[in-house]
Every structure is written in structure tokens, then in C-alpha cells.
Amino acid sequence: MDQHKVDRINFLARKSKAEGLTEDEKAEQKLLREEFIASYRKNLEAQLNSLVIVDEKGNRIPVRKKEKHQ
């Protein structure tokens, strides 16, 4: 997500607190927030996928998603 969109999210949040938003601005804010959250989750998942644990023998063990138990 580019900085312009983040700035717009922040502007709409400040305006919402100060004077309220129009219906169009509320819809825009919702879409921008959804895009921001999707971007945040994607970046977090990429970070977690690159993690490794180094054991006492020096072996590098990649961290993987835990399987669900039934």
C-alpha cells in the first residue's frame, strides 16, 4: 500500500472524529481499511514464513504453520 493511501486513511479518520463523514467518504474509508488490513496480513505472513529457529546444535529449522487437530 502506498503512502498516499495511508495518508488518506489518516485524513478520513481525523475528519470522522472532527466533523463526520459523508456516505461516499465512509465507503472510501471502508475500502481503504480493507486494503490496508490485507496488505498488513500479507506482509506479516511473509515475515513469519522467513523465520527460522536455530537449535543448540546450530541446525536451522524453518517455522511452519501448525496443523489443526481434529
Sine and cosine of phi, psi and omega as CSV:
sin_phi,cos_phi,sin_psi,cos_psi,sin_omega,cos_omega
0.00,0.00,0.75,-0.67,-0.05,-1.00
-0.99,0.14,0.28,-0.96,-0.09,-1.00
-0.90,0.44,-0.54,0.84,0.01,-1.00
-0.86,0.51,-0.67,0.74,0.00,-1.00
-0.93,0.36,-0.62,0.79,0.05,-1.00
-0.90,0.44,-0.68,0.73,0.05,-1.00
-0.88,0.48,-0.62,0.78,0.01,-1.00
-0.92,0.40,-0.66,0.75,0.06,-1.00
-0.85,0.52,-0.73,0.68,-0.01,-1.00
-0.90,0.43,-0.65,0.76,0.03,-1.00
-0.87,0.48,-0.73,0.69,-0.01,-1.00
-0.91,0.42,-0.58,0.82,0.04,-1.00
-0.91,0.42,-0.70,0.71,0.02,-1.00
-0.90,0.43,-0.68,0.74,-0.01,-1.00
-0.91,0.41,-0.61,0.79,0.02,-1.00
-0.87,0.50,-0.66,0.75,0.01,-1.00
-0.95,0.30,-0.59,0.81,-0.09,-1.00
-0.98,0.19,-0.77,0.64,-0.14,-0.99
-0.69,-0.72,-0.13,0.99,-0.02,-1.00
1.00,-0.09,0.28,-0.96,-0.04,-1.00
-0.88,-0.48,0.45,-0.89,0.13,-0.99
-0.97,0.24,0.18,-0.98,0.01,-1.00
-0.89,0.46,-0.63,0.77,0.03,-1.00
-0.90,0.43,-0.66,0.75,0.01,-1.00
-0.92,0.38,-0.60,0.80,0.05,-1.00
-0.89,0.45,-0.67,0.74,0.03,-1.00
-0.90,0.43,-0.68,0.73,0.04,-1.00
-0.89,0.46,-0.68,0.73,0.00,-1.00
-0.88,0.48,-0.68,0.74,0.00,-1.00
-0.88,0.47,-0.72,0.70,0.01,-1.00
-0.90,0.44,-0.67,0.74,0.00,-1.00
-0.91,0.42,-0.65,0.76,0.02,-1.00
-0.90,0.44,-0.68,0.73,0.03,-1.00
-0.88,0.48,-0.67,0.74,0.03,-1.00
-0.90,0.43,-0.66,0.75,0.01,-1.00
-0.89,0.45,-0.71,0.70,-0.02,-1.00
-0.90,0.44,-0.67,0.75,0.04,-1.00
-0.88,0.47,-0.67,0.74,0.03,-1.00
-0.90,0.43,-0.67,0.74,0.01,-1.00
-0.89,0.46,-0.71,0.70,0.00,-1.00
-0.89,0.45,-0.66,0.75,0.01,-1.00
-0.89,0.46,-0.70,0.72,0.02,-1.00
-0.91,0.41,-0.66,0.76,0.02,-1.00
-0.90,0.43,-0.68,0.73,0.02,-1.00
-0.89,0.46,-0.65,0.76,0.03,-1.00
-0.89,0.45,-0.66,0.75,0.05,-1.00
-0.89,0.45,-0.72,0.70,-0.03,-1.00
-0.91,0.41,-0.58,0.82,0.02,-1.00
-0.93,0.36,-0.33,0.94,-0.01,-1.00
-1.00,-0.08,-0.03,1.00,0.00,-1.00
-0.96,0.28,0.60,-0.80,0.11,-0.99
-0.72,-0.69,0.49,-0.87,0.08,-1.00
-0.95,-0.32,0.74,-0.67,0.04,-1.00
-0.98,-0.22,0.88,-0.47,-0.02,-1.00
-0.99,0.15,-0.01,-1.00,-0.08,-1.00
-0.90,0.43,-0.34,0.94,0.04,-1.00
-1.00,-0.01,-0.06,1.00,0.01,-1.00
1.00,-0.04,0.08,1.00,0.03,-1.00
-0.96,0.28,0.68,-0.73,0.02,-1.00
-0.99,-0.11,0.88,-0.48,-0.05,-1.00
-0.91,-0.42,0.89,-0.45,0.02,-1.00
-0.92,0.39,0.60,-0.80,0.04,-1.00
-0.99,0.13,0.77,-0.63,0.00,-1.00
-0.84,-0.53,0.35,-0.94,0.02,-1.00
-0.91,0.41,0.71,-0.71,-0.01,-1.00
-0.96,0.28,0.69,-0.72,0.02,-1.00
-0.97,0.25,0.54,-0.84,0.02,-1.00
-0.98,0.17,0.67,-0.74,0.08,-1.00
-1.00,0.03,0.56,-0.83,-0.01,-1.00
-0.98,-0.21,0.00,0.00,0.00,0.00
